[in-house]
């Protein structure tokens, strides 16, 4: 049984990806170009965010962190 916490995703060099992370109480959802990964958290999440790549580099642009959801 795979109970690991890491999920690899194949990404192409030079391609721009749109990423959104939504945390609502104990549920976290990471969207990468419309594909979602959900996780249940049993401890309160921290106050920071980290982005990393294995054996490559990552460039983050136009990043922002908001508290609460925007209402239309």
PDB file of N, CA, C and O in Angstrom:
ATOM      1  N   UNK A   1       0.850  -1.184   0.000  1.00  0.00           N
ATOM      2  CA  UNK A   1       0.000   0.000   0.000  1.00  0.00           C
ATOM      3  C   UNK A   1       0.888   1.237   0.000  1.00  0.00           C
ATOM      4  O   UNK A   1       1.798   1.341   0.823  1.00  0.00           O
ATOM      5  N   UNK A   2       0.641   2.168  -0.903  1.00  0.00           N
ATOM      6  CA  UNK A   2       1.407   3.404  -0.992  1.00  0.00           C
ATOM      7  C   UNK A   2       0.763   4.462  -0.113  1.00  0.00           C
ATOM      8  O   UNK A   2      -0.312   4.969  -0.433  1.00  0.00           O
ATOM      9  N   UNK A   3       1.414   4.796   0.991  1.00  0.00           N
ATOM     10  CA  UNK A   3       0.885   5.849   1.860  1.00  0.00           C
ATOM     11  C   UNK A   3       1.836   7.038   1.882  1.00  0.00           C
ATOM     12  O   UNK A   3       1.797   7.848   2.809  1.00  0.00           O
ATOM     13  N   UNK A   4       2.693   7.148   0.864  1.00  0.00           N
ATOM     14  CA  UNK A   4       3.647   8.249   0.788  1.00  0.00           C
ATOM     15  C   UNK A   4       2.956   9.585   0.620  1.00  0.00           C
ATOM     16  O   UNK A   4       1.809   9.658   0.178  1.00  0.00           O
ATOM     17  N   UNK A   5       3.666  10.637   0.977  1.00  0.00           N
ATOM     18  CA  UNK A   5       3.104  11.976   0.896  1.00  0.00           C
ATOM     19  C   UNK A   5       3.537  12.716  -0.357  1.00  0.00           C
ATOM     20  O   UNK A   5       2.981  13.772  -0.658  1.00  0.00           O
ATOM     21  N   UNK A   6       4.510  12.198  -1.099  1.00  0.00           N
ATOM     22  CA  UNK A   6       4.993  12.879  -2.290  1.00  0.00           C
ATOM     23  C   UNK A   6       4.330  12.303  -3.529  1.00  0.00           C
ATOM     24  O   UNK A   6       4.163  11.089  -3.646  1.00  0.00           O
ATOM     25  N   UNK A   7       3.955  13.171  -4.444  1.00  0.00           N
ATOM     26  CA  UNK A   7       3.345  12.752  -5.697  1.00  0.00           C
ATOM     27  C   UNK A   7       4.100  13.431  -6.835  1.00  0.00           C
ATOM     28  O   UNK A   7       3.964  14.640  -7.025  1.00  0.00           O
ATOM     29  N   UNK A   8       4.897  12.676  -7.598  1.00  0.00           N
ATOM     30  CA  UNK A   8       5.630  13.285  -8.706  1.00  0.00           C
ATOM     31  C   UNK A   8       4.683  13.710  -9.826  1.00  0.00           C
ATOM     32  O   UNK A   8       3.642  13.089 -10.042  1.00  0.00           O
ATOM     33  N   UNK A   9       5.054  14.764 -10.526  1.00  0.00           N
ATOM     34  CA  UNK A   9       4.269  15.235 -11.667  1.00  0.00           C
ATOM     35  C   UNK A   9       5.260  15.550 -12.786  1.00  0.00           C
ATOM     36  O   UNK A   9       6.266  16.222 -12.563  1.00  0.00           O
ATOM     37  N   UNK A  10       4.970  15.066 -13.973  1.00  0.00           N
ATOM     38  CA  UNK A  10       5.853  15.311 -15.107  1.00  0.00           C
ATOM     39  C   UNK A  10       5.636  16.709 -15.672  1.00  0.00           C
ATOM     40  O   UNK A  10       4.532  17.044 -16.100  1.00  0.00           O
ATOM     41  N   UNK A  11       6.671  17.511 -15.672  1.00  0.00           N
ATOM     42  CA  UNK A  11       6.576  18.880 -16.172  1.00  0.00           C
ATOM     43  C   UNK A  11       7.572  19.076 -17.305  1.00  0.00           C
ATOM     44  O   UNK A  11       8.649  18.480 -17.304  1.00  0.00           O
ATOM     45  N   UNK A  12       7.207  19.913 -18.271  1.00  0.00           N
ATOM     46  CA  UNK A  12       8.064  20.192 -19.414  1.00  0.00           C
ATOM     47  C   UNK A  12       8.842  21.475 -19.180  1.00  0.00           C
ATOM     48  O   UNK A  12       8.282  22.471 -18.722  1.00  0.00           O
ATOM     49  N   UNK A  13      10.127  21.454 -19.493  1.00  0.00           N
ATOM     50  CA  UNK A  13      10.960  22.650 -19.358  1.00  0.00           C
ATOM     51  C   UNK A  13      10.451  23.744 -20.286  1.00  0.00           C
ATOM     52  O   UNK A  13      10.079  23.474 -21.428  1.00  0.00           O
ATOM     53  N   UNK A  14      10.437  24.972 -19.796  1.00  0.00           N
ATOM     54  CA  UNK A  14      10.028  26.111 -20.602  1.00  0.00           C
ATOM     55  C   UNK A  14       8.532  26.340 -20.667  1.00  0.00           C
ATOM     56  O   UNK A  14       8.092  27.360 -21.197  1.00  0.00           O
ATOM     57  N   UNK A  15       7.742  25.426 -20.146  1.00  0.00           N
ATOM     58  CA  UNK A  15       6.285  25.569 -20.154  1.00  0.00           C
ATOM     59  C   UNK A  15       5.846  26.333 -18.910  1.00  0.00           C
ATOM     60  O   UNK A  15       6.369  26.094 -17.822  1.00  0.00           O
ATOM     61  N   UNK A  16       4.896  27.243 -19.059  1.00  0.00           N
ATOM     62  CA  UNK A  16       4.352  27.977 -17.921  1.00  0.00           C
ATOM     63  C   UNK A  16       3.159  27.210 -17.367  1.00  0.00           C
ATOM     64  O   UNK A  16       2.232  26.865 -18.100  1.00  0.00           O
ATOM     65  N   UNK A  17       3.195  26.950 -16.072  1.00  0.00           N
ATOM     66  CA  UNK A  17       2.112  26.238 -15.397  1.00  0.00           C
ATOM     67  C   UNK A  17       1.392  27.186 -14.460  1.00  0.00           C
ATOM     68  O   UNK A  17       2.020  28.014 -13.800  1.00  0.00           O
ATOM     69  N   UNK A  18       0.087  27.067 -14.401  1.00  0.00           N
ATOM     70  CA  UNK A  18      -0.732  27.871 -13.494  1.00  0.00           C
ATOM     71  C   UNK A  18      -1.077  26.994 -12.297  1.00  0.00           C
ATOM     72  O   UNK A  18      -1.717  25.951 -12.431  1.00  0.00           O
ATOM     73  N   UNK A  19      -0.639  27.441 -11.131  1.00  0.00           N
ATOM     74  CA  UNK A  19      -0.781  26.652  -9.911  1.00  0.00           C
ATOM     75  C   UNK A  19      -1.586  27.436  -8.893  1.00  0.00           C
ATOM     76  O   UNK A  19      -1.369  28.632  -8.699  1.00  0.00           O
ATOM     77  N   UNK A  20      -2.520  26.750  -8.245  1.00  0.00           N
ATOM     78  CA  UNK A  20      -3.323  27.369  -7.178  1.00  0.00           C
ATOM     79  C   UNK A  20      -3.439  26.362  -6.042  1.00  0.00           C
ATOM     80  O   UNK A  20      -3.727  25.186  -6.267  1.00  0.00           O
ATOM     81  N   UNK A  21      -3.214  26.831  -4.826  1.00  0.00           N
ATOM     82  CA  UNK A  21      -3.375  26.002  -3.635  1.00  0.00           C
ATOM     83  C   UNK A  21      -4.480  26.602  -2.791  1.00  0.00           C
ATOM     84  O   UNK A  21      -4.419  27.775  -2.423  1.00  0.00           O
ATOM     85  N   UNK A  22      -5.492  25.804  -2.483  1.00  0.00           N
ATOM     86  CA  UNK A  22      -6.608  26.247  -1.649  1.00  0.00           C
ATOM     87  C   UNK A  22      -6.626  25.374  -0.401  1.00  0.00           C
ATOM     88  O   UNK A  22      -6.659  24.147  -0.492  1.00  0.00           O
ATOM     89  N   UNK A  23      -6.604  26.017   0.767  1.00  0.00           N
ATOM     90  CA  UNK A  23      -6.683  25.296   2.038  1.00  0.00           C
ATOM     91  C   UNK A  23      -7.956  25.743   2.731  1.00  0.00           C
ATOM     92  O   UNK A  23      -8.153  26.933   2.974  1.00  0.00           O
ATOM     93  N   UNK A  24      -8.823  24.788   3.051  1.00  0.00           N
ATOM     94  CA  UNK A  24     -10.087  25.065   3.732  1.00  0.00           C
ATOM     95  C   UNK A  24     -10.193  24.133   4.927  1.00  0.00           C
ATOM     96  O   UNK A  24     -10.531  22.957   4.787  1.00  0.00           O
ATOM     97  N   UNK A  25      -9.903  24.666   6.092  1.00  0.00           N
ATOM     98  CA  UNK A  25      -9.908  23.895   7.338  1.00  0.00           C
ATOM     99  C   UNK A  25      -8.914  22.746   7.231  1.00  0.00           C
ATOM    100  O   UNK A  25      -7.708  22.992   7.263  1.00  0.00           O
ATOM    101  N   UNK A  26      -9.367  21.505   7.104  1.00  0.00           N
ATOM    102  CA  UNK A  26      -8.447  20.365   7.070  1.00  0.00           C
ATOM    103  C   UNK A  26      -8.267  19.780   5.674  1.00  0.00           C
ATOM    104  O   UNK A  26      -7.665  18.716   5.529  1.00  0.00           O
ATOM    105  N   UNK A  27      -8.773  20.449   4.650  1.00  0.00           N
ATOM    106  CA  UNK A  27      -8.649  19.972   3.274  1.00  0.00           C
ATOM    107  C   UNK A  27      -7.762  20.930   2.490  1.00  0.00           C
ATOM    108  O   UNK A  27      -7.961  22.144   2.526  1.00  0.00           O
ATOM    109  N   UNK A  28      -6.783  20.377   1.784  1.00  0.00           N
ATOM    110  CA  UNK A  28      -5.943  21.165   0.890  1.00  0.00           C
ATOM    111  C   UNK A  28      -6.109  20.636  -0.522  1.00  0.00           C
ATOM    112  O   UNK A  28      -6.125  19.424  -0.734  1.00  0.00           O
ATOM    113  N   UNK A  29      -6.232  21.538  -1.492  1.00  0.00           N
ATOM    114  CA  UNK A  29      -6.345  21.142  -2.894  1.00  0.00           C
ATOM    115  C   UNK A  29      -5.334  21.933  -3.708  1.00  0.00           C
ATOM    116  O   UNK A  29      -5.356  23.164  -3.714  1.00  0.00           O
ATOM    117  N   UNK A  30      -4.454  21.225  -4.390  1.00  0.00           N
ATOM    118  CA  UNK A  30      -3.464  21.832  -5.265  1.00  0.00           C
ATOM    119  C   UNK A  30      -3.925  21.623  -6.700  1.00  0.00           C
ATOM    120  O   UNK A  30      -4.133  20.488  -7.129  1.00  0.00           O
ATOM    121  N   UNK A  31      -4.085  22.714  -7.444  1.00  0.00           N
ATOM    122  CA  UNK A  31      -4.485  22.661  -8.853  1.00  0.00           C
ATOM    123  C   UNK A  31      -3.267  23.008  -9.708  1.00  0.00           C
ATOM    124  O   UNK A  31      -2.632  24.040  -9.490  1.00  0.00           O
ATOM    125  N   UNK A  32      -2.940  22.160 -10.673  1.00  0.00           N
ATOM    126  CA  UNK A  32      -1.872  22.426 -11.636  1.00  0.00           C
ATOM    127  C   UNK A  32      -2.499  22.331 -13.014  1.00  0.00           C
ATOM    128  O   UNK A  32      -2.799  21.237 -13.492  1.00  0.00           O
ATOM    129  N   UNK A  33      -2.697  23.482 -13.655  1.00  0.00           N
ATOM    130  CA  UNK A  33      -3.351  23.541 -14.974  1.00  0.00           C
ATOM    131  C   UNK A  33      -4.641  22.722 -15.009  1.00  0.00           C
ATOM    132  O   UNK A  33      -4.886  21.977 -15.958  1.00  0.00           O
ATOM    133  N   UNK A  34      -5.456  22.864 -13.977  1.00  0.00           N
ATOM    134  CA  UNK A  34      -6.762  22.224 -13.956  1.00  0.00           C
ATOM    135  C   UNK A  34      -6.796  20.816 -13.389  1.00  0.00           C
ATOM    136  O   UNK A  34      -7.878  20.254 -13.221  1.00  0.00           O
ATOM    137  N   UNK A  35      -5.642  20.231 -13.090  1.00  0.00           N
ATOM    138  CA  UNK A  35      -5.592  18.907 -12.469  1.00  0.00           C
ATOM    139  C   UNK A  35      -5.444  19.104 -10.967  1.00  0.00           C
ATOM    140  O   UNK A  35      -4.581  19.862 -10.523  1.00  0.00           O
ATOM    141  N   UNK A  36      -6.283  18.424 -10.177  1.00  0.00           N
ATOM    142  CA  UNK A  36      -6.315  18.659  -8.732  1.00  0.00           C
ATOM    143  C   UNK A  36      -5.775  17.470  -7.946  1.00  0.00           C
ATOM    144  O   UNK A  36      -5.991  16.314  -8.309  1.00  0.00           O
ATOM    145  N   UNK A  37      -5.068  17.781  -6.861  1.00  0.00           N
ATOM    146  CA  UNK A  37      -4.628  16.790  -5.887  1.00  0.00           C
ATOM    147  C   UNK A  37      -5.153  17.246  -4.539  1.00  0.00           C
ATOM    148  O   UNK A  37      -4.860  18.356  -4.096  1.00  0.00           O
ATOM    149  N   UNK A  38      -5.929  16.387  -3.885  1.00  0.00           N
ATOM    150  CA  UNK A  38      -6.515  16.723  -2.581  1.00  0.00           C
ATOM    151  C   UNK A  38      -5.778  16.006  -1.466  1.00  0.00           C
ATOM    152  O   UNK A  38      -5.248  14.910  -1.651  1.00  0.00           O
ATOM    153  N   UNK A  39      -5.754  16.645  -0.308  1.00  0.00           N
ATOM    154  CA  UNK A  39      -5.119  16.052   0.864  1.00  0.00           C
ATOM    155  C   UNK A  39      -5.907  16.445   2.107  1.00  0.00           C
ATOM    156  O   UNK A  39      -6.415  17.562   2.200  1.00  0.00           O
ATOM    157  N   UNK A  40      -6.004  15.533   3.050  1.00  0.00           N
ATOM    158  CA  UNK A  40      -6.611  15.831   4.353  1.00  0.00           C
ATOM    159  C   UNK A  40      -5.466  16.068   5.326  1.00  0.00           C
ATOM    160  O   UNK A  40      -4.522  15.279   5.381  1.00  0.00           O
ATOM    161  N   UNK A  41      -5.545  17.148   6.092  1.00  0.00           N
ATOM    162  CA  UNK A  41      -4.502  17.490   7.060  1.00  0.00           C
ATOM    163  C   UNK A  41      -5.028  17.244   8.465  1.00  0.00           C
ATOM    164  O   UNK A  41      -6.146  17.635   8.800  1.00  0.00           O
ATOM    165  N   UNK A  42      -4.222  16.602   9.271  1.00  0.00           N
ATOM    166  CA  UNK A  42      -4.636  16.288  10.636  1.00  0.00           C
ATOM    167  C   UNK A  42      -3.997  17.212  11.662  1.00  0.00           C
ATOM    168  O   UNK A  42      -4.304  17.135  12.852  1.00  0.00           O
ATOM    169  N   UNK A  43      -3.115  18.078  11.202  1.00  0.00           N
ATOM    170  CA  UNK A  43      -2.526  19.105  12.053  1.00  0.00           C
ATOM    171  C   UNK A  43      -2.695  20.435  11.345  1.00  0.00           C
ATOM    172  O   UNK A  43      -2.792  20.487  10.119  1.00  0.00           O
ATOM    173  N   UNK A  44      -2.730  21.505  12.115  1.00  0.00           N
ATOM    174  CA  UNK A  44      -2.897  22.843  11.536  1.00  0.00           C
ATOM    175  C   UNK A  44      -1.746  23.138  10.575  1.00  0.00           C
ATOM    176  O   UNK A  44      -0.583  22.936  10.924  1.00  0.00           O
ATOM    177  N   UNK A  45      -2.062  23.621   9.351  1.00  0.00           N
ATOM    178  CA  UNK A  45      -0.995  23.945   8.402  1.00  0.00           C
ATOM    179  C   UNK A  45      -0.166  25.122   8.898  1.00  0.00           C
ATOM    180  O   UNK A  45      -0.630  25.921   9.712  1.00  0.00           O
ATOM    181  N   UNK A  46       1.045  25.222   8.409  1.00  0.00           N
ATOM    182  CA  UNK A  46       1.948  26.304   8.790  1.00  0.00           C
ATOM    183  C   UNK A  46       1.576  27.621   8.132  1.00  0.00           C
ATOM    184  O   UNK A  46       0.510  27.758   7.532  1.00  0.00           O
ATOM    185  N   UNK A  47       2.464  28.574   8.253  1.00  0.00           N
ATOM    186  CA  UNK A  47       2.227  29.924   7.736  1.00  0.00           C
ATOM    187  C   UNK A  47       3.092  30.239   6.523  1.00  0.00           C
ATOM    188  O   UNK A  47       3.108  31.384   6.072  1.00  0.00           O
ATOM    189  N   UNK A  48       3.813  29.258   5.982  1.00  0.00           N
ATOM    190  CA  UNK A  48       4.694  29.525   4.852  1.00  0.00           C
ATOM    191  C   UNK A  48       4.465  28.492   3.750  1.00  0.00           C
ATOM    192  O   UNK A  48       3.799  27.477   3.956  1.00  0.00           O
ATOM    193  N   UNK A  49       5.028  28.772   2.588  1.00  0.00           N
ATOM    194  CA  UNK A  49       4.861  27.913   1.422  1.00  0.00           C
ATOM    195  C   UNK A  49       6.225  27.724   0.773  1.00  0.00           C
ATOM    196  O   UNK A  49       6.979  28.686   0.627  1.00  0.00           O
ATOM    197  N   UNK A  50       6.547  26.504   0.386  1.00  0.00           N
ATOM    198  CA  UNK A  50       7.811  26.220  -0.283  1.00  0.00           C
ATOM    199  C   UNK A  50       7.570  25.569  -1.633  1.00  0.00           C
ATOM    200  O   UNK A  50       6.651  24.762  -1.781  1.00  0.00           O
ATOM    201  N   UNK A  51       8.390  25.913  -2.621  1.00  0.00           N
ATOM    202  CA  UNK A  51       8.314  25.325  -3.956  1.00  0.00           C
ATOM    203  C   UNK A  51       9.714  24.841  -4.303  1.00  0.00           C
ATOM    204  O   UNK A  51      10.680  25.590  -4.160  1.00  0.00           O
ATOM    205  N   UNK A  52       9.836  23.595  -4.759  1.00  0.00           N
ATOM    206  CA  UNK A  52      11.161  23.075  -5.078  1.00  0.00           C
ATOM    207  C   UNK A  52      11.076  22.099  -6.241  1.00  0.00           C
ATOM    208  O   UNK A  52      10.003  21.600  -6.578  1.00  0.00           O
ATOM    209  N   UNK A  53      12.226  21.839  -6.844  1.00  0.00           N
ATOM    210  CA  UNK A  53      12.337  20.861  -7.924  1.00  0.00           C
ATOM    211  C   UNK A  53      13.519  19.949  -7.622  1.00  0.00           C
ATOM    212  O   UNK A  53      14.521  20.387  -7.057  1.00  0.00           O
ATOM    213  N   UNK A  54      13.400  18.695  -7.995  1.00  0.00           N
ATOM    214  CA  UNK A  54      14.485  17.742  -7.835  1.00  0.00           C
ATOM    215  C   UNK A  54      15.284  17.692  -9.132  1.00  0.00           C
ATOM    216  O   UNK A  54      14.721  17.438 -10.197  1.00  0.00           O
ATOM    217  N   UNK A  55      16.578  17.928  -9.050  1.00  0.00           N
ATOM    218  CA  UNK A  55      17.484  17.889 -10.205  1.00  0.00           C
ATOM    219  C   UNK A  55      17.122  18.891 -11.291  1.00  0.00           C
ATOM    220  O   UNK A  55      17.322  18.612 -12.473  1.00  0.00           O
ATOM    221  N   UNK A  56      16.593  20.053 -10.916  1.00  0.00           N
ATOM    222  CA  UNK A  56      16.241  21.086 -11.895  1.00  0.00           C
ATOM    223  C   UNK A  56      16.052  22.405 -11.165  1.00  0.00           C
ATOM    224  O   UNK A  56      16.421  22.521  -9.996  1.00  0.00           O
ATOM    225  N   UNK A  57      15.489  23.393 -11.830  1.00  0.00           N
ATOM    226  CA  UNK A  57      15.243  24.699 -11.220  1.00  0.00           C
ATOM    227  C   UNK A  57      13.775  25.069 -11.376  1.00  0.00           C
ATOM    228  O   UNK A  57      13.071  24.539 -12.236  1.00  0.00           O
ATOM    229  N   UNK A  58      13.331  25.986 -10.532  1.00  0.00           N
ATOM    230  CA  UNK A  58      11.960  26.486 -10.572  1.00  0.00           C
ATOM    231  C   UNK A  58      12.007  28.002 -10.572  1.00  0.00           C
ATOM    232  O   UNK A  58      12.758  28.601  -9.801  1.00  0.00           O
ATOM    233  N   UNK A  59      11.220  28.621 -11.421  1.00  0.00           N
ATOM    234  CA  UNK A  59      11.060  30.076 -11.419  1.00  0.00           C
ATOM    235  C   UNK A  59       9.608  30.366 -11.065  1.00  0.00           C
ATOM    236  O   UNK A  59       8.691  29.896 -11.738  1.00  0.00           O
ATOM    237  N   UNK A  60       9.408  31.141 -10.009  1.00  0.00           N
ATOM    238  CA  UNK A  60       8.061  31.497  -9.565  1.00  0.00           C
ATOM    239  C   UNK A  60       7.834  32.965  -9.889  1.00  0.00           C
ATOM    240  O   UNK A  60       8.635  33.820  -9.511  1.00  0.00           O
ATOM    241  N   UNK A  61       6.739  33.260 -10.594  1.00  0.00           N
ATOM    242  CA  UNK A  61       6.394  34.642 -10.947  1.00  0.00           C
ATOM    243  C   UNK A  61       4.953  34.927 -10.560  1.00  0.00           C
ATOM    244  O   UNK A  61       4.117  34.024 -10.520  1.00  0.00           O
ATOM    245  N   UNK A  62       4.674  36.182 -10.277  1.00  0.00           N
ATOM    246  CA  UNK A  62       3.316  36.642  -9.964  1.00  0.00           C
ATOM    247  C   UNK A  62       2.682  35.844  -8.826  1.00  0.00           C
ATOM    248  O   UNK A  62       1.499  35.509  -8.884  1.00  0.00           O
ATOM    249  N   UNK A  63       3.458  35.545  -7.808  1.00  0.00           N
ATOM    250  CA  UNK A  63       2.945  34.768  -6.674  1.00  0.00           C
ATOM    251  C   UNK A  63       2.288  35.690  -5.654  1.00  0.00           C
ATOM    252  O   UNK A  63       2.739  36.813  -5.431  1.00  0.00           O
ATOM    253  N   UNK A  64       1.227  35.202  -5.047  1.00  0.00           N
ATOM    254  CA  UNK A  64       0.576  35.947  -3.969  1.00  0.00           C
ATOM    255  C   UNK A  64      -0.072  34.952  -3.017  1.00  0.00           C
ATOM    256  O   UNK A  64      -0.407  33.830  -3.395  1.00  0.00           O
ATOM    257  N   UNK A  65      -0.240  35.386  -1.785  1.00  0.00           N
ATOM    258  CA  UNK A  65      -0.915  34.579  -0.771  1.00  0.00           C
ATOM    259  C   UNK A  65      -2.067  35.402  -0.231  1.00  0.00           C
ATOM    260  O   UNK A  65      -1.884  36.555   0.160  1.00  0.00           O
ATOM    261  N   UNK A  66      -3.252  34.814  -0.210  1.00  0.00           N
ATOM    262  CA  UNK A  66      -4.440  35.513   0.288  1.00  0.00           C
ATOM    263  C   UNK A  66      -5.064  34.696   1.404  1.00  0.00           C
ATOM    264  O   UNK A  66      -5.008  33.466   1.398  1.00  0.00           O
ATOM    265  N   UNK A  67      -5.648  35.380   2.345  1.00  0.00           N
ATOM    266  CA  UNK A  67      -6.391  34.706   3.415  1.00  0.00           C
ATOM    267  C   UNK A  67      -7.873  34.923   3.143  1.00  0.00           C
ATOM    268  O   UNK A  67      -8.327  36.058   2.996  1.00  0.00           O
ATOM    269  N   UNK A  68      -8.610  33.844   3.078  1.00  0.00           N
ATOM    270  CA  UNK A  68     -10.036  33.944   2.775  1.00  0.00           C
ATOM    271  C   UNK A  68     -10.265  33.872   1.283  1.00  0.00           C
ATOM    272  O   UNK A  68      -9.369  34.158   0.488  1.00  0.00           O
ATOM    273  N   UNK A  69     -11.460  33.492   0.912  1.00  0.00           N
ATOM    274  CA  UNK A  69     -11.824  33.385  -0.494  1.00  0.00           C
ATOM    275  C   UNK A  69     -12.469  34.670  -0.965  1.00  0.00           C
ATOM    276  O   UNK A  69     -13.175  35.337  -0.209  1.00  0.00           O
ATOM    277  N   UNK A  70     -12.223  35.015  -2.224  1.00  0.00           N
ATOM    278  CA  UNK A  70     -12.861  36.192  -2.807  1.00  0.00           C
ATOM    279  C   UNK A  70     -14.305  35.859  -3.143  1.00  0.00           C
ATOM    280  O   UNK A  70     -14.592  34.787  -3.675  1.00  0.00           O
ATOM    281  N   UNK A  71     -15.180  36.743  -2.845  1.00  0.00           N
ATOM    282  CA  UNK A  71     -16.605  36.565  -3.168  1.00  0.00           C
ATOM    283  C   UNK A  71     -16.921  37.393  -4.406  1.00  0.00           C
ATOM    284  O   UNK A  71     -16.485  38.538  -4.523  1.00  0.00           O
ATOM    285  N   UNK A  72     -17.677  36.812  -5.326  1.00  0.00           N
ATOM    286  CA  UNK A  72     -18.055  37.541  -6.549  1.00  0.00           C
ATOM    287  C   UNK A  72     -19.308  38.333  -6.314  1.00  0.00           C
ATOM    288  O   UNK A  72     -19.788  39.014  -7.220  1.00  0.00           O
TER     289      UNK A  72
END
